[in-house]
Amino acid sequence: MTTPQSIDAVQTLLGGQGYVCARPLATVVFLSLRLGRPLFLEGEAGVGKTEIAKAMAASLGRRLIRLQCYEGLDASSAVYEWNFPAQMVAIRTAEAAGGADRAALQTEVFSREFLIERPLLQAMRPDENGAPVLLIDELDRTDAPFEAFLLEALSEFQVTIPELGPIRAPEPPIVILTSNRTREVHDALKRRCLYHWVDYPDFDRELKILHARAPEAAEALSREVVAFVQRLRTEDLFKKPGIAETIDWAKCLLALDVLTLSPEVIADTLGAVLKYQDDIQKLQGSEAKRLLDEARATLAPA
């Protein structure tokens, strides 16, 4: 599928995958696709940064390649490595056969047959469906040396394997980088990208998201769930619930055949919304009822 030709088309495409996209985010996605620039998305965990890459890949019919970042990730783990066991087998087989030419053997074992491609190299390969979507997820978990490597790789869309030489993407991949902002990413990398802060949605948009992701939930229950989570985010919590937790909670309530929220139901299912015991402890006793009453007071008649 060709890339969308307008901001409205971006919203429609993503909406077809159940991703309710606000216009500011749709605008930066459109510009990223039109200009061929990487897109850098920052925001709290669970607000839909990773999901937008999945939705883009699905809506455009492109392959999604995900590089999950972690502390200690280096260039070799992100680009390629050699299949050492297979190389050793090939060497010993050649030696057992006798008369192996050392130069020819070295060329053979350092050929693409023994190359294990990691996400960045995979994203450089041509694809009949068009350039893939490369998701570099949670970049803030890595360190400065890896950022410096990415800076070069994303500038040229090229990687170099000493034994094979440079490999350049015939068509640059659609690149999306995400960060939960546990640390600041260097300005040099951000300047290579279009930037957008993905915030928690307002009530109306979160309700639309819940309708898209859990359409079987009754309207009254969906409104209560969204209102309660929105109210919960105003509390002093160690980790505020994201949209992902709203959806998970609604699905848990559906599995329990819950028709309306109550303090008892909230207490029984808080583990779907809050992930830290200290936060859960704050909602024990009368706190859950207070927040539920305050959430219901914000609801206009449906």
N, C-alpha and C positions, 0 to 999 in steps of 0.2 A: 504494500500500500504506500502511496506517496505521502509525504509529510503534509500536515494540515496547512491550509493557506490563510487562516485567520485565527484570531484569539477565540472566537465563538466556536470554530471547528475543533480547536484543542479541547475546550470544555465538553463538547459533544462526544468526541472520541473517548476521552477519559471517563465521561459519564457512562458510556457504554460498557465500561469495565467495572462499574460500581464505585468509581472514584469521583467524589463530588469536589470539584476544583473551584476555588474562589478565583475571581477575575485577575487579581494581582499575580497569583501563582501561574495561572494560565498564560498571562502575558509574558512572563519570564521564560516559561517553557517554549512558547511560540518563538521568541527571540533566539533562544538557544538552538532550536532546530533550524531557523532561518539563517542564522549567522554561523552555524557550525561551531559554537563555543561551548565548552564544558559548563555544566550547571552545578553550582555549589549551594546545597541546601543545609541550613543550620536550624536547630530547634530542639525542644525537649524530646526525649524518647517517647515513641508512641503517637506522634502527631501526623504520621503519614508520609515521612520522607522516603523510606524504602519502598512503600507501596506505590508511589508515583512512578518509580522506575519499572516496577512490574506491570503497572497499568499501561505505561507507554509502550513497552515491548509487546504486550498482548494486542494493543489497539493498532500498532503499526505492522504487526506480523513479523517482528524482528526477534532474533535470539537474544535472551537475557543472559549476560555473563556477569557473575557477581564475585567481587573480591572482598571478602570479609576481613576487615583490618583487625589487628590485635597487637599487643605490645611485643616488640621484638621482630615484627614482620620485616623482612629484608627483600632486596630486589630479586634475588634468585628464587625465593619462594613465591613471589608475585608474577615472575616472568616465565621461568623454565627451570628444569633440572634434568640431568642425564639419568637414564635408567641404568644405574650402576650394576645391579645383579644381572641384567640382560647383557650388558657389555662384557662382564666377566665370563659369562657362558659362551659368548661369541669368541672371545679371545682364547679360551681353553679349547673350544672346539677346533679353531683354526690351528692351534699349536699341536693338538692331537693328530690332525690330518697331515701335519708336517709341511715344511717348505713354505710357511706363511710369510708373505712379504710384509715387513713391519710398516712401511709407509702406507701400503694399500689397506692393511688391517686398521691402522689408526684412522684413515679416512672413512672406513666402513663403520667403525664403532661410534664415530662422532658424526653420524648422518642423522637425518630426520627420523629414521626408523627407531632410533634409541632416544629420541627427544620426548620428554614429558612436558607438554605445554600447560602453563599455568594461565590464570585469567587474562593478564595483560597481553601475552603473546596470542592467546586465542582471539582476543578482540582485534588484533592486527590482520587476521586472516580474512580473505575474501569470502563472501557469503552470497548465495544466489538470491536470497530474500532481502538483500541490502545490508548496510552496516549494522552490526549488533548494537544493543544498548549495554554499555559497560557501567555497572554500578560499583563504585568504590565506597563501601559502606563503613561508617563510623571511623572516618579518617583520623579523628582526634585520639584514637587509641594508639596510633603509631608514634614515631619519633621524628626529629628534624632530618636525619639522614634520608629516611624514606620519602619525606616530603620533597627534599631536594632532587631525589631521583625522579619522582613523579613530575616535578616541574619540567624536566627535560623531556620525559616521555610524552607528556601531554602537549608540549610545544611542537614537537616534530611528528608525533604519532609514529614513532620509530623506536625499535629496540635493537641492541646489538648483541649477538651471540658470538664470542670470540672464535669459536670453531667453524661457524657458518657465515659470519658477517652480518651486516645490518639487514633487518627485516622491517619494511615500511608498509603501513596500511594503505592499500589501494584506494580506500574510501574511509575517512576518519570515522571511528565509532561515535555513537551518541553517548556522551559521558555525563554521568550524574555522580557527584560526590556528596556524601552526607556527613554531618558532624553533630554530636549531642552536646558539643561545647564543654566537654570536661576539661579541655585546655584550649588555648587560642591557636588556631592554624596560622601559619606564617602569611604575611601580607602578599609576598611574592607569588604564592600559589593562588591566593584569592583573586589577585589581579588578572590571572589567566582565565578566570571564570566569570560568568554572570551569577550574581548572588541573590539569595532570597531567604528571609527568615520565615520559617513555617511555625505559626503560632497556634495555640489552641483555638478551635472554632467557636463562633458564637452559638447561641442556642439553636437558631433556625438551621444553620448549616450542619451542626452536629446531629440534629434530628433527621435531616435529609440523608446524612451518611448512614445513620442507623437504619433508616428505611431501606437504603440500598443494600446494606450488608446483612440485615436481619429482617427481611420483609414480612416474615410470619408473625412478628411481634405486634400485638394490638396497639392501636394509636395511643390509648390512655396510658398503657404501661411504658411505651417508648418515651412519651413526654415526661413521665415521672422519673424514669431512669436518667434521661438527659438533664433534667432540672436538678436532680440530686447530685450528679457528677459535677455539673457546673458549680453548684454551691460548695461541693467538697473541695474544689480547686482554690477556693478563697481561704481555706483553712491553712494553718501553719503546719504543713506536712513535709516530711523528709523527701518524699517522691509523690508528686501530684499525678493522678491517673490521666493517661492519654486517651486518645480516641480508641485505640486498640482495646483498652480496658473497658471502655463503655460498651463496645461490641461484645466482648467476651462475657461481661456481666449480663447483658440482655439475653445472650444465648443460654447462660446458666439458668436464669430465671424461667426461660421457656422450657428448659429440660425439667424443671421442677413444677411446671404447670402453674406458675405464679401469675395472677391476674392483676394484682396491685401491690405496691410496696408496703411493708410494715416494718417497724423496728426489729421484730424478730427475724424476718426474712433478711433484712440488711445485715444483722449480726451473723447469721448463718452463712452468708455468701460474700462477706467482705474480702475474702482471699482472692476473689476474681477481680477486685478493683484496686486494692492496696497490697503492696508487695513487701512491706516492712512491718514487723511486729509493733514497733513503737507507734506507727501511724494507726494500726488497727486498734491498739490499746486506747487511743484517744477517742474512739467512737463507741466505747463500751457504755452500758447503762443508758442514761437519759440523753446522751449526746446524739445518738442516731435519731431519736425521736425529734429532738430540736432541729436538726438539719433537715429532716424530712418535712417537718411542718414549714420551715422557712422556704424550702424548695417548692412545696405545693403552693405557698402564698404568691410565688412569682408566676405561676401558671395562669394565663388567661383562659377562659372557656374555649375548648377546642372547636 
